[in-house]
């Protein structure tokens, strides 16, 4: 288990989230969309504040670019 995810996984589980959304909403939304454990952990690791867009979430979440989707 790690605290990283991939951009594709994140995009899939947050595709229909309503922004702005806070950390708790993002984690809940990802969990409801069957996010893998690593993605949920990565979202738990982001700062607890409101996020205005997917790109804003992407700028703070730990993404492992060496991992496959």
PEJOBEL-V668732 format. One line per field, one symbol per residue. ss: DSSP state (~ for helix, > for strand, _ for the rest). psi: psi as a letter, one per 40 degrees, with the letter a starting at -180 (. if undefined). Layout:
ss=???
psi=???
This chain:
ss=____>_~~~~~~~_______>_~~~~~~~~~~____~~~~~~~~______>__~~~~~____>______
psi=iifiaiddddddeedfihiiiiddddddddddffiiddddddddeiigiiheidddddeeihhheeii.
